[in-house]
Amino acid sequence: MSERIRKVLKDVRSGRASLGCAMKHLRDFPYADMGFAKVDHHRTLRRGFPEVIFGKGKTPDQIVEIARNILSHDGILLVTRTTKDVFLKLKKICPKIKFEELSGAAYYSKKAPQVKKGLVLIVTAGTADIPVSEEARITLELMGNRVKTLCDVGVAGLHRVLDKKSLLDEADVIIVIAGMEGALASVVSGLVSKPVIAVPTSVGYGASFGGIAPLLTMMNSCSPGVAVVNIDNGFGAAYMASLINR
């Protein structure tokens, strides 16, 4: 325990500082320095959810050690963009961990999260966008959100999304996931009175430039109230939606 933490705790016990004041001083502490990673154990205090492991680019052993550290502190774990081989290694330290193969997400929660009242709706333009949708869904559910999904309602058949207007109206926050030209986010936003978080995907032919085309379409939306995250970033969209829903 650092000297600063000891001093703050001493001040709380003696009555020289309130608990709220102590929380303000301690919110940036502590983190676990593992050499190859510095695990932020106060992420939950600041943001409402523990640190999430981005699996791509890390070795299996690194992921397992970071996961072990997070689990020992928070009892909740989310690893995005990982593989089944890594999942099998994680099962050795967390037998109840689950794996969603489409999105490559491994996840576990020691106890069921307290569910928020609001509803987050995930809308995909095509079936090929579902892997990104699944990453968003898992993140949202772990963060305690009510979630519904509406798949394959892209603008090539506009009647499909218009037919689900009542579901759009039911939601408090909407995540729209689309590749190709990415027009669905503007269409949905024009139909509703709530925030829309747009996720461009790398789905599409060559001129979509791996998601650049839908990204630019979404950023240039003429419908107010559309926020845009990075290409294929279902996790980022879900995190933002959960903060709004909170």
C-alpha positions as CSV (number, residue, x, y, z in Angstrom):
1,M,0.0,0.0,0.0
2,S,1.4,3.4,-1.0
3,E,2.1,6.1,1.6
4,R,-0.5,8.4,0.0
5,I,-3.2,5.7,0.5
6,R,-2.2,5.2,4.1
7,K,-2.4,8.9,4.8
8,V,-5.9,9.2,3.2
9,L,-7.2,6.2,5.1
10,K,-5.7,7.6,8.4
11,D,-7.5,10.9,7.7
12,V,-10.8,9.1,7.1
13,R,-10.5,7.2,10.4
14,S,-9.6,10.3,12.4
15,G,-12.5,12.3,10.8
16,R,-10.2,14.8,9.1
17,A,-11.5,13.7,5.7
18,S,-14.8,12.4,4.5
19,L,-15.3,9.1,2.6
20,G,-16.2,11.1,-0.5
21,C,-12.9,13.1,-0.2
22,A,-11.0,9.8,0.2
23,M,-12.6,8.4,-2.9
24,K,-11.6,11.5,-4.9
25,H,-8.0,11.1,-3.8
26,L,-7.8,7.4,-4.3
27,R,-9.6,7.1,-7.6
28,D,-6.4,6.9,-9.6
29,F,-4.9,4.2,-7.4
30,P,-3.8,1.5,-7.5
31,Y,-2.6,-0.4,-10.5
32,A,-0.7,-3.7,-10.7
33,D,2.6,-3.4,-12.4
34,M,3.3,-6.7,-14.1
35,G,6.2,-5.4,-16.2
36,F,4.6,-6.2,-19.6
37,A,1.3,-4.7,-18.4
38,K,0.0,-2.3,-15.8
39,V,-3.5,-3.5,-14.8
40,D,-5.8,-0.6,-13.8
41,H,-7.6,-1.9,-10.7
42,H,-9.5,1.4,-10.2
43,R,-11.1,1.3,-13.7
44,T,-14.4,0.2,-12.0
45,L,-14.3,3.1,-9.6
46,R,-13.8,5.7,-12.4
47,R,-15.7,4.1,-15.2
48,G,-18.1,1.6,-13.7
49,F,-16.5,-1.5,-15.3
50,P,-13.2,-3.3,-15.0
51,E,-10.3,-3.1,-17.5
52,V,-11.0,-5.1,-20.6
53,I,-8.3,-7.1,-22.4
54,F,-7.9,-6.6,-26.1
55,G,-6.6,-10.0,-27.1
56,K,-5.1,-9.3,-30.5
57,G,-1.4,-8.8,-30.4
58,K,-0.9,-10.3,-26.9
59,T,0.6,-13.7,-26.3
60,P,-1.7,-16.4,-24.7
61,D,0.5,-16.3,-21.6
62,Q,0.2,-12.5,-21.3
63,I,-3.6,-12.7,-21.6
64,V,-3.9,-15.4,-19.0
65,E,-1.7,-13.6,-16.5
66,I,-3.6,-10.3,-17.0
67,A,-6.9,-12.2,-16.7
68,R,-5.8,-13.8,-13.5
69,N,-4.9,-10.4,-12.0
70,I,-8.3,-8.9,-13.1
71,L,-10.3,-11.8,-11.8
72,S,-8.6,-11.7,-8.4
73,H,-9.6,-8.1,-8.0
74,D,-12.9,-7.7,-9.8
75,G,-14.5,-11.1,-10.4
76,I,-15.5,-10.0,-13.9
77,L,-13.6,-10.6,-17.1
78,L,-13.9,-9.6,-20.8
79,V,-11.3,-10.5,-23.4
80,T,-12.1,-9.2,-26.9
81,R,-10.6,-10.4,-30.2
82,T,-9.2,-13.6,-28.9
83,T,-9.1,-17.2,-30.1
84,K,-10.5,-20.5,-29.0
85,D,-6.9,-21.7,-28.0
86,V,-6.6,-18.8,-25.6
87,F,-10.1,-19.5,-24.3
88,L,-9.1,-23.0,-23.5
89,K,-6.1,-21.7,-21.5
90,L,-8.3,-19.2,-19.7
91,K,-10.7,-22.1,-18.7
92,K,-7.8,-23.5,-16.6
93,I,-7.9,-20.5,-14.3
94,C,-11.6,-19.7,-14.7
95,P,-13.6,-22.9,-15.5
96,K,-17.0,-21.1,-16.0
97,I,-15.7,-18.6,-18.6
98,K,-17.6,-18.6,-21.9
99,F,-16.5,-18.0,-25.4
100,E,-18.4,-16.5,-28.4
101,E,-16.7,-17.7,-31.5
102,L,-18.2,-15.3,-34.0
103,S,-16.8,-12.3,-32.2
104,G,-13.9,-13.9,-30.5
105,A,-15.0,-12.7,-27.0
106,A,-14.2,-14.6,-23.9
107,Y,-16.2,-13.5,-20.8
108,Y,-17.1,-14.3,-17.2
109,S,-18.9,-12.6,-14.3
110,K,-18.8,-13.9,-10.8
111,K,-22.2,-12.5,-10.1
112,A,-25.1,-11.3,-12.3
113,P,-24.8,-7.5,-12.9
114,Q,-27.5,-5.2,-11.7
115,V,-29.6,-4.6,-14.8
116,K,-30.3,-1.0,-15.9
117,K,-33.8,0.0,-16.7
118,G,-33.1,1.3,-20.2
119,L,-33.0,-0.8,-23.4
120,V,-30.1,-0.8,-25.8
121,L,-31.1,-2.0,-29.3
122,I,-28.4,-3.3,-31.7
123,V,-29.3,-3.1,-35.4
124,T,-27.3,-4.6,-38.2
125,A,-27.5,-3.9,-41.9
126,G,-26.5,-7.4,-42.9
127,T,-25.9,-10.9,-41.5
128,A,-22.2,-10.4,-42.2
129,D,-22.2,-7.6,-39.5
130,I,-23.2,-10.0,-36.8
131,P,-19.7,-10.7,-35.4
132,V,-19.4,-7.0,-34.5
133,S,-22.9,-7.1,-33.2
134,E,-22.1,-10.0,-30.9
135,E,-19.1,-8.2,-29.5
136,A,-21.4,-5.3,-28.7
137,R,-24.1,-7.6,-27.2
138,I,-21.7,-9.4,-24.9
139,T,-20.2,-6.2,-23.7
140,L,-23.6,-4.6,-23.0
141,E,-24.9,-7.6,-21.1
142,L,-21.8,-7.8,-18.9
143,M,-22.2,-4.2,-18.1
144,G,-25.8,-4.8,-17.0
145,N,-27.8,-3.5,-19.9
146,R,-31.1,-4.9,-21.3
147,V,-30.3,-5.7,-24.9
148,K,-32.3,-6.6,-28.0
149,T,-31.0,-7.2,-31.5
150,L,-32.4,-6.6,-35.0
151,C,-30.5,-8.2,-37.8
152,D,-30.3,-7.8,-41.5
153,V,-32.4,-4.7,-42.1
154,G,-30.1,-2.8,-44.4
155,V,-31.2,-0.1,-46.8
156,A,-31.3,-2.5,-49.8
157,G,-34.7,-3.5,-48.4
158,L,-35.9,-0.4,-46.5
159,H,-39.3,-2.0,-45.6
160,R,-37.5,-4.4,-43.3
161,V,-36.4,-1.7,-40.8
162,L,-39.6,0.4,-41.3
163,D,-41.6,-2.7,-40.3
164,K,-39.7,-2.7,-36.9
165,K,-40.5,1.0,-36.0
166,S,-42.1,0.0,-32.8
167,L,-38.9,-1.8,-31.6
168,L,-36.9,1.3,-32.6
169,D,-39.2,3.4,-30.5
170,E,-38.9,1.1,-27.5
171,A,-35.1,1.5,-27.2
172,D,-33.4,4.2,-25.2
173,V,-30.1,3.9,-27.1
174,I,-29.5,2.4,-30.5
175,I,-26.3,0.9,-32.0
176,V,-26.4,0.7,-35.8
177,I,-23.8,-1.6,-37.4
178,A,-23.3,-1.4,-41.1
179,G,-20.7,-2.0,-43.8
180,M,-20.9,-1.3,-47.6
181,E,-21.9,2.4,-47.8
182,G,-23.1,2.6,-44.1
183,A,-26.3,4.5,-44.9
184,L,-28.4,2.6,-42.3
185,A,-27.3,4.8,-39.4
186,S,-28.7,7.9,-40.9
187,V,-31.9,6.2,-41.8
188,V,-32.5,4.9,-38.3
189,S,-31.5,8.2,-36.7
190,G,-34.0,10.0,-38.9
191,L,-36.8,7.7,-37.6
192,V,-36.2,8.1,-33.8
193,S,-35.7,10.6,-31.0
194,K,-32.8,8.9,-29.2
195,P,-29.0,8.7,-29.6
196,V,-27.6,6.5,-32.3
197,I,-24.1,5.1,-32.1
198,A,-22.9,4.1,-35.6
199,V,-20.4,1.3,-36.1
200,P,-18.9,1.1,-39.6
201,T,-17.7,-2.5,-40.5
202,S,-15.1,-3.7,-42.9
203,V,-17.7,-5.7,-44.7
204,G,-18.0,-4.8,-48.4
205,Y,-16.4,-4.8,-51.8
206,G,-13.1,-3.1,-52.7
207,A,-14.4,0.4,-53.0
208,S,-15.6,0.3,-49.3
209,F,-11.9,0.3,-48.5
210,G,-12.1,-2.0,-45.6
211,G,-14.7,0.1,-43.8
212,I,-13.5,3.6,-44.7
213,A,-16.5,4.3,-47.0
214,P,-19.1,3.5,-44.3
215,L,-17.0,5.4,-41.7
216,L,-17.1,8.6,-43.8
217,T,-20.8,8.1,-44.6
218,M,-21.6,7.9,-40.9
219,M,-19.4,10.8,-40.0
220,N,-21.1,12.9,-42.6
221,S,-24.6,11.9,-41.6
222,C,-27.1,14.7,-42.0
223,S,-29.3,13.4,-39.2
224,P,-28.4,15.0,-35.9
225,G,-27.7,12.7,-32.9
226,V,-25.4,10.2,-34.6
227,A,-22.0,9.4,-32.9
228,V,-19.5,7.2,-34.7
229,V,-16.9,4.8,-33.4
230,N,-14.0,3.1,-35.1
231,I,-14.3,0.4,-37.8
232,D,-15.6,-2.9,-36.4
233,N,-15.5,-1.5,-32.9
234,G,-18.5,-3.2,-31.4
235,F,-16.9,-3.0,-27.9
236,G,-16.5,0.8,-28.1
237,A,-20.0,1.3,-29.2
238,A,-21.4,-0.9,-26.4
239,Y,-19.3,0.9,-23.8
240,M,-20.6,4.3,-24.9
241,A,-24.2,3.0,-25.1
242,S,-23.9,1.7,-21.6
243,L,-22.6,5.0,-20.2
244,I,-25.5,6.7,-21.9
245,N,-27.9,4.1,-20.5
246,R,-26.5,4.5,-17.0
